[in-house]
Amino acid sequence: MNRKNFLKTLALLPFAGIAMKLNQLYPITRSLPTTKTMPVLFLGHGSPMNAIEENEFVTGFRNIAAQIPRPSAVLCISAHWETQGTYVTAMDMPPTIHDFGGFPKALFEVQYPAPGNPALAKEVQTLVQQTQVGLDYNWGLDHGAWSVVKHLFPNANVPVIQMSLDYRKNPAYHYQLAKELATLRQKGVLIIGSGNMVHNLGLLDWSKLNTNDYGFEWTLEAKTKMTDFILNQNHLPLINYAANGKAFQLAIPTPEHYLPLLYALALQQPHETATLFNDKAVAGSLTMTSVKIG
């Protein structure tokens, strides 16, 4: 379950021609006609093994994909890309990154050859005003993105770009930055935050890994409070999560898996409702709770 000990990126050269053809279908977003507002998703991605296993959470991802319009592109904010500054992937063909260790060979063999969208990356760079967004040509799609997006769009025929998390910034900064992405929702772009609301790998109870909906007392307390705040569109205590007591401190020992939730919530309009799915605890100290807005 340890993350980011090594990063191996494999360029998918055979798919370059396909990427070029697909990108011709997706010109820069400002030239696209205005569409019906796309929903926003926060996906609890959990273990990388969800990429290749069949379970209720994978079914939940597939079910939600059937409920939303087909997007022109996906912008994913993943817990697994932390940087100094903010970057977006801007290559034609982002490689599939296997940023984990200790898993079966079959997981490392998975490739998700979705094209990128350099024009969308440049549009994000233009939209965001509170910081300078850099264009990245070296990252790709980490497992926070591809392990869930592959269930939404299994044919890898929707362009996907990633946006990094500036680990130096506080939650309010990320929430405000996300608001600057709002117009992309009217251009057919599906914005996805990928992480876990409760994510404390150090306290996992491995003996309960296959026990249905098992959470420690503090996990369930934090989960209940978080979901109440989400369903009531009460974002301020979620932004100021560190002030919510011991349960939240245990649930969010480091912020990277939690911050993608704030990106999704920041894009919620006053009239939009939030609905929950995959709302279960795993192995005591992890929740798979996912959110659809709009």
One Martini backbone bead per residue (centre of mass of N, CA, C, O) as a GRO file, in nm:
protein
  294
    1MET     BB    1   0.051   0.066  -0.006
    2ASN     BB    2   0.284   0.214  -0.080
    3ARG     BB    3   0.394   0.529  -0.201
    4LYS     BB    4   0.619   0.686  -0.412
    5ASN     BB    5   0.904   0.517  -0.444
    6PHE     BB    6   0.835   0.490  -0.755
    7LEU     BB    7   0.891   0.600  -1.103
    8LYS     BB    8   0.737   0.473  -1.408
    9THR     BB    9   0.768   0.574  -1.742
   10LEU     BB   10   0.576   0.490  -2.043
   11ALA     BB   11   0.595   0.531  -2.365
   12LEU     BB   12   0.321   0.534  -2.616
   13LEU     BB   13   0.406   0.528  -2.932
   14PRO     BB   14   0.182   0.360  -3.092
   15PHE     BB   15  -0.044   0.599  -3.004
   16ALA     BB   16   0.024   0.873  -3.142
   17GLY     BB   17  -0.165   0.875  -3.389
   18ILE     BB   18  -0.427   0.856  -3.231
   19ALA     BB   19  -0.393   1.114  -3.066
   20MET     BB   20  -0.392   1.312  -3.302
   21LYS     BB   21  -0.677   1.246  -3.404
   22LEU     BB   22  -0.834   1.304  -3.139
   23ASN     BB   23  -0.736   1.602  -3.098
   24GLN     BB   24  -0.891   1.712  -3.348
   25LEU     BB   25  -1.175   1.685  -3.187
   26TYR     BB   26  -1.025   1.881  -2.949
   27PRO     BB   27  -1.027   2.179  -2.928
   28ILE     BB   28  -1.010   2.454  -2.793
   29THR     BB   29  -1.249   2.532  -2.562
   30ARG     BB   30  -1.331   2.822  -2.663
   31SER     BB   31  -1.440   2.691  -2.949
   32LEU     BB   32  -1.657   2.561  -2.804
   33PRO     BB   33  -1.957   2.493  -2.739
   34THR     BB   34  -2.197   2.536  -2.535
   35THR     BB   35  -2.297   2.335  -2.265
   36LYS     BB   36  -2.407   2.141  -2.058
   37THR     BB   37  -2.351   2.107  -1.744
   38MET     BB   38  -2.116   1.946  -1.591
   39PRO     BB   39  -2.029   1.743  -1.378
   40VAL     BB   40  -1.886   1.650  -1.059
   41LEU     BB   41  -1.608   1.458  -0.920
   42PHE     BB   42  -1.552   1.238  -0.640
   43LEU     BB   43  -1.300   0.980  -0.598
   44GLY     BB   44  -1.259   0.689  -0.424
   45HIS     BB   45  -0.978   0.490  -0.496
   46GLY     BB   46  -0.783   0.351  -0.323
   47SER     BB   47  -0.667   0.082  -0.430
   48PRO     BB   48  -0.501  -0.014  -0.715
   49MET     BB   49  -0.669  -0.288  -0.743
   50ASN     BB   50  -0.929  -0.151  -0.861
   51ALA     BB   51  -0.832  -0.172  -1.161
   52ILE     BB   52  -0.865  -0.523  -1.161
   53GLU     BB   53  -1.109  -0.547  -0.991
   54GLU     BB   54  -1.415  -0.695  -0.873
   55ASN     BB   55  -1.642  -0.458  -0.729
   56GLU     BB   56  -1.850  -0.226  -0.582
   57PHE     BB   57  -1.677   0.021  -0.664
   58VAL     BB   58  -1.653  -0.029  -0.963
   59THR     BB   59  -1.956  -0.030  -1.008
   60GLY     BB   60  -1.995   0.263  -0.917
   61PHE     BB   61  -1.833   0.393  -1.143
   62ARG     BB   62  -2.001   0.280  -1.379
   63ASN     BB   63  -2.276   0.393  -1.294
   64ILE     BB   64  -2.196   0.695  -1.305
   65ALA     BB   65  -2.119   0.701  -1.606
   66ALA     BB   66  -2.424   0.641  -1.701
   67GLN     BB   67  -2.530   0.937  -1.575
   68ILE     BB   68  -2.341   1.089  -1.774
   69PRO     BB   69  -2.213   1.273  -1.993
   70ARG     BB   70  -2.017   1.289  -2.253
   71PRO     BB   71  -1.707   1.402  -2.268
   72SER     BB   72  -1.446   1.587  -2.414
   73ALA     BB   73  -1.300   1.583  -2.124
   74VAL     BB   74  -1.046   1.531  -1.866
   75LEU     BB   75  -0.998   1.664  -1.530
   76CYS     BB   76  -0.744   1.562  -1.298
   77ILE     BB   77  -0.720   1.549  -0.938
   78SER     BB   78  -0.450   1.404  -0.777
   79ALA     BB   79  -0.294   1.276  -0.492
   80HIS     BB   80  -0.020   1.176  -0.681
   81TRP     BB   81   0.043   1.502  -0.750
   82GLU     BB   82   0.312   1.666  -0.614
   83THR     BB   83   0.409   2.018  -0.604
   84GLN     BB   84   0.588   2.297  -0.694
   85GLY     BB   85   0.325   2.414  -0.778
   86THR     BB   86   0.138   2.434  -1.089
   87TYR     BB   87   0.023   2.165  -1.306
   88VAL     BB   88  -0.011   2.045  -1.649
   89THR     BB   89  -0.072   1.821  -1.875
   90ALA     BB   90   0.070   1.851  -2.240
   91MET     BB   91   0.053   1.590  -2.384
   92ASP     BB   92  -0.060   1.372  -2.627
   93MET     BB   93   0.068   1.104  -2.456
   94PRO     BB   94   0.010   0.982  -2.164
   95PRO     BB   95   0.151   0.800  -1.943
   96THR     BB   96   0.154   0.514  -1.746
   97ILE     BB   97   0.166   0.523  -1.398
   98HIS     BB   98   0.350   0.315  -1.152
   99ASP     BB   99   0.300   0.445  -0.824
  100PHE     BB  100   0.411   0.157  -0.693
  101GLY     BB  101   0.434  -0.126  -0.460
  102GLY     BB  102   0.373  -0.478  -0.408
  103PHE     BB  103   0.229  -0.577  -0.662
  104PRO     BB  104   0.105  -0.731  -0.907
  105LYS     BB  105   0.196  -0.769  -1.231
  106ALA     BB  106  -0.082  -0.703  -1.360
  107LEU     BB  107  -0.081  -0.402  -1.271
  108PHE     BB  108   0.185  -0.319  -1.435
  109GLU     BB  109   0.043  -0.396  -1.723
  110VAL     BB  110  -0.126  -0.159  -1.719
  111GLN     BB  111  -0.289   0.033  -1.973
  112TYR     BB  112  -0.386   0.390  -2.045
  113PRO     BB  113  -0.438   0.524  -2.379
  114ALA     BB  114  -0.508   0.811  -2.336
  115PRO     BB  115  -0.535   1.105  -2.446
  116GLY     BB  116  -0.454   1.412  -2.458
  117ASN     BB  117  -0.480   1.797  -2.410
  118PRO     BB  118  -0.309   2.070  -2.486
  119ALA     BB  119  -0.538   2.282  -2.515
  120LEU     BB  120  -0.653   2.248  -2.231
  121ALA     BB  121  -0.398   2.315  -2.076
  122LYS     BB  122  -0.386   2.609  -2.184
  123GLU     BB  123  -0.659   2.693  -2.072
  124VAL     BB  124  -0.589   2.656  -1.776
  125GLN     BB  125  -0.356   2.857  -1.777
  126THR     BB  126  -0.550   3.099  -1.843
  127LEU     BB  127  -0.769   3.082  -1.614
  128VAL     BB  128  -0.552   3.091  -1.405
  129GLN     BB  129  -0.466   3.370  -1.175
  130GLN     BB  130  -0.336   3.301  -0.878
  131THR     BB  131  -0.140   3.138  -1.069
  132GLN     BB  132   0.116   2.971  -1.222
  133VAL     BB  133   0.083   2.751  -1.491
  134GLY     BB  134   0.234   2.462  -1.583
  135LEU     BB  135   0.376   2.276  -1.841
  136ASP     BB  136   0.371   1.919  -1.870
  137TYR     BB  137   0.601   1.643  -2.018
  138ASN     BB  138   0.658   1.395  -1.774
  139TRP     BB  139   0.427   1.254  -1.647
  140GLY     BB  140   0.084   1.186  -1.659
  141LEU     BB  141  -0.085   0.890  -1.538
  142ASP     BB  142  -0.179   0.813  -1.243
  143HIS     BB  143  -0.352   0.603  -1.030
  144GLY     BB  144  -0.558   0.823  -0.946
  145ALA     BB  145  -0.664   0.821  -1.242
  146TRP     BB  146  -0.662   0.541  -1.410
  147SER     BB  147  -0.805   0.347  -1.196
  148VAL     BB  148  -1.087   0.508  -1.255
  149VAL     BB  149  -1.121   0.603  -1.554
  150LYS     BB  150  -1.129   0.310  -1.678
  151HIS     BB  151  -1.433   0.272  -1.572
  152LEU     BB  152  -1.566   0.508  -1.727
  153PHE     BB  153  -1.344   0.473  -1.992
  154PRO     BB  154  -1.243   0.180  -2.127
  155ASN     BB  155  -1.150   0.292  -2.430
  156ALA     BB  156  -0.967   0.548  -2.414
  157ASN     BB  157  -1.154   0.803  -2.579
  158VAL     BB  158  -1.082   1.023  -2.357
  159PRO     BB  159  -0.936   1.290  -2.274
  160VAL     BB  160  -0.649   1.334  -2.042
  161ILE     BB  161  -0.580   1.543  -1.763
  162GLN     BB  162  -0.354   1.684  -1.522
  163MET     BB  163  -0.350   1.825  -1.186
  164SER     BB  164  -0.168   1.963  -0.949
  165LEU     BB  165  -0.039   1.975  -0.613
  166ASP     BB  166   0.036   2.226  -0.394
  167TYR     BB  167   0.199   2.149  -0.094
  168ARG     BB  168   0.231   2.459   0.025
  169LYS     BB  169  -0.075   2.484   0.042
  170ASN     BB  170  -0.378   2.559   0.151
  171PRO     BB  171  -0.705   2.476   0.136
  172ALA     BB  172  -0.815   2.756   0.046
  173TYR     BB  173  -0.644   2.778  -0.205
  174HIS     BB  174  -0.761   2.530  -0.357
  175TYR     BB  175  -1.054   2.620  -0.357
  176GLN     BB  176  -1.007   2.885  -0.522
  177LEU     BB  177  -0.872   2.763  -0.768
  178ALA     BB  178  -1.108   2.582  -0.861
  179LYS     BB  179  -1.308   2.814  -0.939
  180GLU     BB  180  -1.143   2.884  -1.212
  181LEU     BB  181  -1.273   2.612  -1.364
  182ALA     BB  182  -1.586   2.645  -1.419
  183THR     BB  183  -1.613   2.691  -1.738
  184LEU     BB  184  -1.549   2.395  -1.825
  185ARG     BB  185  -1.840   2.280  -1.772
  186GLN     BB  186  -1.946   2.435  -2.050
  187LYS     BB  187  -1.719   2.243  -2.233
  188GLY     BB  188  -1.732   1.924  -2.152
  189VAL     BB  189  -1.578   1.905  -1.877
  190LEU     BB  190  -1.454   1.661  -1.660
  191ILE     BB  191  -1.423   1.697  -1.315
  192ILE     BB  192  -1.173   1.526  -1.108
  193GLY     BB  193  -1.145   1.400  -0.788
  194SER     BB  194  -0.867   1.202  -0.641
  195GLY     BB  195  -0.912   1.002  -0.339
  196ASN     BB  196  -0.960   1.034   0.026
  197MET     BB  197  -1.120   1.132   0.302
  198VAL     BB  198  -1.019   0.871   0.442
  199HIS     BB  199  -0.646   0.845   0.507
  200ASN     BB  200  -0.486   0.582   0.705
  201LEU     BB  201  -0.240   0.359   0.653
  202GLY     BB  202  -0.107   0.320   0.944
  203LEU     BB  203  -0.413   0.200   1.060
  204LEU     BB  204  -0.460  -0.048   0.920
  205ASP     BB  205  -0.676  -0.342   0.909
  206TRP     BB  206  -0.594  -0.624   0.744
  207SER     BB  207  -0.805  -0.830   0.871
  208LYS     BB  208  -1.050  -0.622   0.743
  209LEU     BB  209  -1.040  -0.597   0.427
  210ASN     BB  210  -1.312  -0.803   0.376
  211THR     BB  211  -1.491  -0.621   0.544
  212ASN     BB  212  -1.790  -0.483   0.546
  213ASP     BB  213  -1.791  -0.175   0.645
  214TYR     BB  214  -1.506  -0.102   0.812
  215GLY     BB  215  -1.480   0.117   1.102
  216PHE     BB  216  -1.367   0.318   1.304
  217GLU     BB  217  -1.488   0.540   1.517
  218TRP     BB  218  -1.336   0.787   1.392
  219THR     BB  219  -1.411   0.729   1.101
  220LEU     BB  220  -1.722   0.751   1.132
  221GLU     BB  221  -1.724   1.034   1.242
  222ALA     BB  222  -1.588   1.175   1.005
  223LYS     BB  223  -1.774   1.075   0.781
  224THR     BB  224  -2.039   1.192   0.889
  225LYS     BB  225  -1.953   1.488   0.893
  226MET     BB  226  -1.867   1.517   0.600
  227THR     BB  227  -2.138   1.435   0.467
  228ASP     BB  228  -2.309   1.652   0.600
  229PHE     BB  229  -2.160   1.892   0.478
  230ILE     BB  230  -2.202   1.816   0.184
  231LEU     BB  231  -2.523   1.790   0.179
  232ASN     BB  232  -2.530   2.108   0.304
  233GLN     BB  233  -2.317   2.296   0.175
  234ASN     BB  234  -2.071   2.298   0.408
  235HIS     BB  235  -1.747   2.405   0.347
  236LEU     BB  236  -1.584   2.541   0.574
  237PRO     BB  237  -1.519   2.291   0.763
  238LEU     BB  238  -1.367   2.146   0.526
  239ILE     BB  239  -1.144   2.352   0.496
  240ASN     BB  240  -1.123   2.355   0.832
  241TYR     BB  241  -1.046   2.053   0.932
  242ALA     BB  242  -0.837   2.096   1.176
  243ALA     BB  243  -1.091   2.207   1.371
  244ASN     BB  244  -1.254   1.903   1.413
  245GLY     BB  245  -1.058   1.723   1.557
  246LYS     BB  246  -0.942   1.404   1.609
  247ALA     BB  247  -1.084   1.253   1.378
  248PHE     BB  248  -0.965   1.436   1.151
  249GLN     BB  249  -0.666   1.390   1.217
  250LEU     BB  250  -0.678   1.083   1.154
  251ALA     BB  251  -0.809   1.103   0.865
  252ILE     BB  252  -0.580   1.359   0.808
  253PRO     BB  253  -0.248   1.335   0.823
  254THR     BB  254  -0.258   1.408   0.519
  255PRO     BB  255  -0.383   1.614   0.242
  256GLU     BB  256  -0.375   1.479  -0.055
  257HIS     BB  257  -0.653   1.303  -0.039
  258TYR     BB  258  -0.845   1.553   0.036
  259LEU     BB  259  -0.817   1.797  -0.166
  260PRO     BB  260  -0.988   1.692  -0.413
  261LEU     BB  261  -1.257   1.753  -0.276
  262LEU     BB  262  -1.235   2.066  -0.285
  263TYR     BB  263  -1.243   2.091  -0.592
  264ALA     BB  264  -1.532   1.990  -0.621
  265LEU     BB  265  -1.685   2.178  -0.420
  266ALA     BB  266  -1.603   2.456  -0.551
  267LEU     BB  267  -1.799   2.382  -0.817
  268GLN     BB  268  -2.047   2.432  -0.662
  269GLN     BB  269  -2.363   2.530  -0.695
  270PRO     BB  270  -2.629   2.640  -0.512
  271HIS     BB  271  -2.842   2.445  -0.688
  272GLU     BB  272  -2.662   2.203  -0.626
  273THR     BB  273  -2.636   1.869  -0.574
  274ALA     BB  274  -2.525   1.609  -0.358
  275THR     BB  275  -2.403   1.276  -0.414
  276LEU     BB  276  -2.365   0.949  -0.294
  277PHE     BB  277  -2.105   0.693  -0.326
  278ASN     BB  278  -1.927   0.444  -0.194
  279ASP     BB  279  -2.020   0.467   0.130
  280LYS     BB  280  -1.737   0.326   0.265
  281ALA     BB  281  -1.547   0.132   0.472
  282VAL     BB  282  -1.188   0.034   0.501
  283ALA     BB  283  -0.988  -0.119   0.723
  284GLY     BB  284  -1.092   0.130   0.927
  285SER     BB  285  -0.894   0.391   0.766
  286LEU     BB  286  -1.099   0.392   0.509
  287THR     BB  287  -1.261   0.569   0.238
  288MET     BB  288  -1.491   0.550  -0.062
  289THR     BB  289  -1.619   0.805  -0.081
  290SER     BB  290  -1.840   0.955  -0.319
  291VAL     BB  291  -1.904   1.237  -0.555
  292LYS     BB  292  -2.191   1.404  -0.697
  293ILE     BB  293  -2.220   1.700  -0.897
  294GLY     BB  294  -2.516   1.763  -1.083
   0.00000   0.00000   0.00000
